[in-house]
Amino acid sequence: GKTFLSQITIEYLNKIKVLSKEHGFKVLLLPVPTSIEKKAILDKYDKKEIAENGLSDMFELYLGNMEYLDADIFLDGTHFKDPDKYREMYKKKWIR
C-alpha cells in the first residue's frame, strides 16, 4: 500500500524524538479535522511504518482521533471556509 510517512518525515520525526529525550519533553502529534472525502484515501495508507520506525509514542493520539467533517465546509478539501470557527473547536478539544 501507499506509505503514510515520507522518508524525510521519518527522518525529521526521529530527530525531534532525540531532541525530546535530550531536553525532557514529549511530542504528541494531533490530527487536523479532515474532509470526509479524504477518509477512503487515508484508510488505504500503510500505517505499520509508524511502529516500524519507532514513532508509535508520537502518534498515540493521532490515528484513533481522526475527525472527518462534511466536505462542504472546506474550500478545497483541506482548507476551511470559516477557519476561525473550527480553530476554536480544535483548541477546546486539545488545549487544556
N, C-alpha and C positions, 0 to 999 in steps of 0.2 A: 504494500500500500504506500500511499504518499507519506512522506515524513512530516511530522508535526513541527519539528525544530530544524532550523538550518544549521549547518556546521558552525557558522560564525556565531549563532545564538548559543549553541552549546559551549563554545569556547568562552564567550563572554560571561555566561551564567556561571561557569566553573571559576572564572577569575573573581567574580563577585562573591561566590561562595568562600573562596580562600580568604578574601578580604574580610568577610563577615566573621570568620573564625579568628582571624588575627586581631580584629578590633571589637569582638564581643557583641555583634548584633545579628539578628536573624532576618532573612529575606523571605517574604511571602509574596508570591505573585497572585494578583487578583484578576478575575476575568472582567472584561468590559461587557456591558449589555450588547447583544449581537442580534442582527436581524434573523428572524425565523427562516428566511430564505437561505441562510448560510449553514443551518444545522446539518443538513444532509452531507454537505461538503466536509464540515468539521468532523462529523462522525466517522468518516472514511479514513481520516488520518491515523497513522500508526503511532500510538502514544506510548508503546513499550520503550521507546528510546529515552523517555524521561527517566525511568528506573535504570535502564542500561547505562546511562551517563551519570548516575549518582545524583540526580536532581529531584527525586521524589519529595524531599522535605520542602523544597521551594514551591512545589506545585500542589501541596496538600489541600489548599483552599480553592484552587483554580478549577480543575476539571469537574468536580462534583457540584460546583456552584455556577455553572454557566447559565446565564439568563437570556432567553430568547424572547424578543419582543416583536410585535407586528411590524411588517415591512413598511407600512405606510407612515411610520414616524421617522423614518430615515430618508435623507436626501438621496443617497446613492448606495444604500445597503450597509454603509459603515458610519456615516456622519449623521447625527440627529438634526432634524428640522428645528427643534427647540432645545438646544443643548443645556440651557440653564435649568430647565425643568428636570432633566434627567441627572444633571450634576448633583442637585440637591438629594435626589432619591439615592444616588450612589453613595454620597457622603454619609447619609443616615444609616445606610446598610453596613458600611465598612469602617467608618472612622468613629472611634469611641474615645 
